[in-house]
Amino acid sequence: MLIRVEAEGGSEEGVWSDLVAAGCQVRRGGGGRIVVVGGAERAAAVVAGRPGVAAERLAVPFKQVARAARPEGTRVRVGEVEIGGAEFVVAAGPCSVETEVQMEAAAAGVAAGGARLLRAGAFKPRTSPYSFQGLGDEGLHLLAAAGRRHGLPTVTEVLTPEDVPRVAAHADLLQVGARNAQNFELLKALGRVDRPVLLKRGPSSTVEELALAAEYVVEHGNPNVILCERGIRTFETATRNTLDLNAVAWLKAHTHLPVVVDPSHGTGVRDLVAPLAKAAAAVGADGILIEVHPDPDRAWTDGAQSITPRALAALVDELAAHLALDGRTLGPGPRAERAADEAIGRQRGRIDSIDAALVRLLDERARVALAIGRVKSAFGRGVRVPAREEQVLRQVRAATADGPLGSGAAERLFLAILEEMRRLEHLGEPLEALEALEIGPPRRALGGASR
């Protein structure tokens, strides 16, 4: 249950105290909202009939991360980077920390390419016990050092509740991998740590189960959770997973948490990472998490889905251009600024051509109005025809009702045009009626003689 307390209904603290006294389990929401996670029937009785206090049932099983509990949304800070606002955030780096040289090259490449966060795995849960399992603590140190050198907050995975304190001591954002999406003891431990959490969706988890996993973290004290769609297991075998972009839109609508997309794991195919990253931005994701390696073909893990730093830079340029059209940004930095300027330049070119066409059409309309004014003057007719003007305005309203300009603004513009055209019709001097209808240069007969 969700309870909204308005100013005239008394203080939120007073309602809170009454609910607690009645034995209800309550949590803080946003903007005067109280989330009841236990004792809904008692809570309904407490607030029944109370002025300025409204209660509603939550249609989803997750309570604290429900969009209704915080409609304004949550923004999560990772170091100096904010996720969940207007800025689209790119986190990039290799699947695994391999060597100091590799991490230095990777960090330099992703920083130059426009990424805001550096990601890499120090602990690697692998399907096969014989696969590379990560460098462990050494990897944590190498990742943290590379991030510091290049001014990038770091993202890495934590596997067990016991590992949470030592990973949190080195990383800025703690990742829960797909295999641990319902490791509830790990989720509880992450709720007790002062670090934001990146929660990946399990390969067979529903979006509701992902939101409930986030609820575990929030319920145990940590509100700074970012959800990550990374693909699910389906019957399709052409790609490693099926990237479920439906989930992004659903999670944005039903939860208040930021949502990012991992197109690397979502496809497992290097050439599909860029198009799916752009699709993630288009569907409303708050960022992407992609694998970037200085030499993908020699990567110790997941080289087939890793792109190069150069490919990252090209992708960031394209993303910046797409996001600028949607009123969003890719964050500070010369690369993003340059791409945004190029996108604006292209749109200014379109505006210039549209403006030129408008001027030509207005000039043509003015010439027609002047000619009509001459005909009306010749026959002694009045300039204004209200029924005709209303017909024009009806057409304007119908054509622009669903557009960005809106029918009201379009009508005001057309009224100004009609007023100017009436002025021109008044200027029309009486001429022979048929001659007045000749708009443009006089027609010439064959041989150049006047007609």
N, C-alpha and C positions, 0 to 999 in steps of 0.2 A: 504494500500500500504506500501511496505517496500523499503527503499532507503539505499543502501550500498555505503559508501564513502571510496575510496581507497586513499592511500597517494598521488599518482600523480594527483588526481582530485582536490586537494586543501583541505583546512581544513574542518572538520566536522562542525565547528562553522560557517564558511562562508556559507555552504549549508543550515544550520539551519536558519541563518538570512534571507537568500533569500526566504526560504519557509514561514517563519513567515510574511515577508513583503508582500508575495503574498496572505496572508489570510488563509494559511493552518493551521490545528491543528496538531501539531507534538508532539511526545513523544520520550524519549531516549530508544534505544535498547541496544544491546551489541556489542562491537567490531566495532565501526564506523557505526552502523546501526541507522537509524531514522525511527520511525514508524509514518506513517501518518494516523491519525484517522478521519480526516475530510478534504475535499478538495482534493481528490485524483487526479481529472482531472487537477486541477491547479498545483499540485505537479509534475505531469508527464510533464507538459509544462515547468516548471522551470528547471528540470534536463535534459530535452531532448537534446541529443548531447553533453552534458558536459563530457569531458574526465575523466575517473576514477570514474564516478558515475553511478551506475546501479539501476534501479527501477524494482520492480516486484509486481504483484498482490498477495495478501494473499488469499489463498484458503479457509480460515476459517473466521467466523464472529468475533471471538475474535482476537484482534490485538496485545496487549501488552504482553499477556501470550503465544502467539504462539511460537512454537519451532524455527521458522525462525527468530524471533526477537532476540533470544539469544541462538544460537545453542549449546553453551558450557554448558547450563543448569544453574539453580539457586540453590544455597545452602543457607539454612535458619538456622540461629543460634538461639537456644533456650537455654538461659543460656550459659553453656560451651559446649553444645552438638550441633553438626552440622548435619543437615538432608539434604540429597541430594548429598552427596559425596560417597566415597567408603564404609563408615561404614553403616551397617544396624542397625537401631535404634529400640529398643523395648520400648514402653510406656505401663505401666501396672498399675493397681490399681482397686479398687472397683467401681462399677457403681455409688454408692452414698456415700457421707460422712455421717456416722451414729453417731459415738461417737469418743471421743478422744482415747479410748482404741483400738477401731477397726482400726482407721487410723494409730496408732502407729504400730500395728501388721502388717497391710497391707504394710506400707512403709518399715518396716524392712524386710518383706518377699520379696518384689519385688526388693529391693536393693541387698539382698543376692542372689536372683535368676538371676541377670544379667540385669535387666531393667535399662534404662538410664533416663527415665522420669516417674513421678508419676502422674497418672490420677485419677480423681474422680469428681463427680458432686455435687456442692453445690446448684445449682438451677436445678430442674428437671421438664421439660415439660412432662406431662403424658397424655395419652389418656383419662383416667378416672379422673374426678375431685376429686374422693375420694381416689386416690392413693397418696402415699408419694411424696410430692413436693420438698423435699430437705430442708436442714437446713438454706439455705440462707447465710447471712453474717457470722453467726457462723461457717458454713461449710467452707467458704472461709478461715477463720482464722485457723481452724483445719488443713485444707489441706496445707496451706502455712507453718505452723509450722512443720508438719510432713516432708515435703519436705526439709526444712532447716536442720532438725536434721539428715537426712540421705543423704544429698548432692544431692538431686534429683530436677531438675526443674519441675514445676507443670503445668498440663493441666486441664482446666475446662471449662465448657460451659457458654456462656453468652446469655441471652434470648432477651434483648431489647436494643435499642440504649441508653437509659438512664442508663442502668447497665454497659455500657462499661468502664467508668472511674474507678468505684470502683472495678470491677473485675480485670482490668488491674493493679490496685495498689497491688494486691495480687498474681496473677497468671503470669507465664512466657509465656504460650501459650494459646491463647483464642480460644475456640472451637465454631464453628457454627454447631449446631445439624442438623440432617436430616430434622426436621420439619421447620427449618428456612433457608433452603438452598436458597430460593428465597425471603427472607425478605430483600428487597433492601435497606430500610432505615437502618437496622442493618449493612448490608454490607458497606454502605457509612460511617457509624460511625466508623467501624473497619478500614476503610481506613485512618482515621484521628488519629489513636492511634499508639504510639510507642511500639507495641507488635506484634510478629508474630501471624498469624491466621491459625488455622486448620479448613478447610472447608469441611464438610461432604456432600456427595451426597444425594439428596433427594430420597425417596423411589420410586418416579415416574419420576425422572429427567433423561434426556439423558446426555451423557458425554459432549455434546456440551453446554448444559445448565449449567452443573457444571463449565466448563471452563469460560463461560460468567459471572457466579456468581463471580469467581475469578477476572475477568476483572473489576468488580465493585470496589473491594477492591483496586486493583492496580491503577485504574484510579483516586481514591480519595486519593492517596498518600502513600499507604503501599505496597511495593513490596514483602514483606515477607509472602508469602502464601504457605501453604502445602495442597494438595488435598487428600481427604480420600474416598476410595471406601468402603462402609459399607453394600452393598447388596441392591437389588431393589425388588419391589413387582412384582411377577409373578403369574401364576396359580398354582405354586407348593405349597403344604401345608406341606410337610414333614419337612421343615425347616422354621425358622421364616422369612427369606428373601432368595433370590437367590444371592449368592456372585458372582458378575460379574468380573471375573479376566480378561476378554477381555478388560474391561475398563482400567485396569492398563497399559497394553501394548499400548492401543490407546492413553491414556493421556501422557505417556512417549514419544511417537512418535510425538504428535501434540502440546504439550505444553512444556515449559522449567521448569515447577514447580516440586518440589518433590512430590511423590505420596506414600501414606501409605495405609494400608489395615486394616480394623477392622473385623477380623473373628468371633468375639463374636456376634456382631449384625448381621453379614453376615449370620450366621447359626442359632444362638439362641440355639445351642446344645453343651453342654460342651465337649462331646467326639469328636466333629468335629473341635474344635478350633485348635488343634495342626496340623492335616494334612492340613488344609486350610492355616495356618500360613506358613507352609513350602512351600505350593504351591505359596503363595504370594511372598516369597523370590525367588522362581525359575522363576517366570514370570517377575521379575525385579523391584519389589516394593522397596522403600527406607526404609521401616520399617513397623511395625505393632502396632496397638493400641488394647490391649486386656484387658478383665476384670478379675481381680485376687482378690479374697476375702479370708481372713483367715479362714472363715467358710461359704462356699457358700450356704449350705443348710439352713442357718439362715440369709442370706442376706436380707435386706429390699427391694431391687430391683434387678431384673435380676439374681437371684442366679442360675437359670438353665443353663445360658451360661457363668458362671464364673468358673474359674479353681483355684486350690489352689496354694500357693507359691511353694510347692514342685513340682507340675506339671509344673509350670513356669520354674523352674530350669532345669527340664528334657528337656523341649522344647528348652530352650536356648542352652543346650549342643548339641542337634540335629541340631539346626539352625547353630551354629558355625561350625560344621563339614561340613554341606552342603555348607555354604558360602565360606569356605576356599578353596573348590575345584573350586569355580568360581572366585577366586582372590579377594574376598570381606571379610570384617571383621565384627565382631559383637561389636566392641568397646573394650575399655580397661577393665581390670578386670581379676582376676585369673581364674574364671570359663570359660570365653571365651578363654583365653590363653591355658588352659588345654585341652579344646575341640579341639582347632586348632592343638595343638601338637599331640593329639590322631589321628586326621584325617591325619596329615602329616605322622605319624608313619605307619598308615595302607597303605598309598600310597607308602611309602618307601619299605614296604614288597613286594608290587606288583612289584616295580622297581627292587628289588633284584632278584625276580624269573624271570623277563623278561631278566635281564642282564645275569643270569646263562644260560637261554635258548639260548641267542645270542652267548655266548661263545661256547656252545656245537655245535651250528650250524656252527659257523665260523671255529671251529676245524675240523668238519666233511667236510666242503667245502675245507679246506686246504689239507686234506688227499686225497680228490678226485682230486684236482688240481695237487698234487704231482704225483698221479697215472697216470693222463692224460699226464703229462709231460714226464713220463717214456715211455708211449706208443708212443707219438710223436717222442721222441728221437730215439726209436727203429726203427721207420719207416722213420726217417729223415725229419719230418715235422716241420714247424716253430711253435713257441709258440703262436703268436698273430693271432687272426682271427677277423679282424675289423667288418665284417658283423655280426658275432655272438655277439660281445660286444655291437654293436648298438642295436641289438634286445633286449638284456638284459636291456639296458638303456631305451628303449622305454617302456618296461613293467614296469620299476621302475617309470617312469614319469606318466604313466597312472594310476598306483595304488596309487600314493601319491598326485595327483594334487589337490584334495579337502581336504586333511588332514592337521593337524596343522604343520607338518614338511615342507610341500610344496615340489613340484617336484624338485626345484633347489637344496635345501639342501640334499634331498634324492639322487639325481644324484651325487652330490659331494662325499657323503659317499660311494656310490657304486663304483665310479671311484677309490677311495682309496683302496677299497677291491679288485677290479680287478687288480690294479697295484701290490698289494701284492701277489695275486694269480699267476700273470705272473712270478713274481720272483721265486715262488715255482716251477712252471713248468720248468723254466730254470735249477733248481737244480736237476731235475729228471735225473737219470743215465739210460742208455739203459739197459733194461731187456727184457726177453722174453715177447712178447706183452700180451699174455693171462694171464701170471702170474701177470703182472702189473695191470691188471684190478681187481685183488683180493684185496679188500679194507677191512682191519680188519685182525683179526687173521686167520691163515690158517685153512681150513676146515679139519675135522677129519672124517675118516670112522668109521663104527661100530666096536667096539672092541678097539678103540683108535689108530689104525694104521694110519699113514699119507697116504693121498690120492695121 
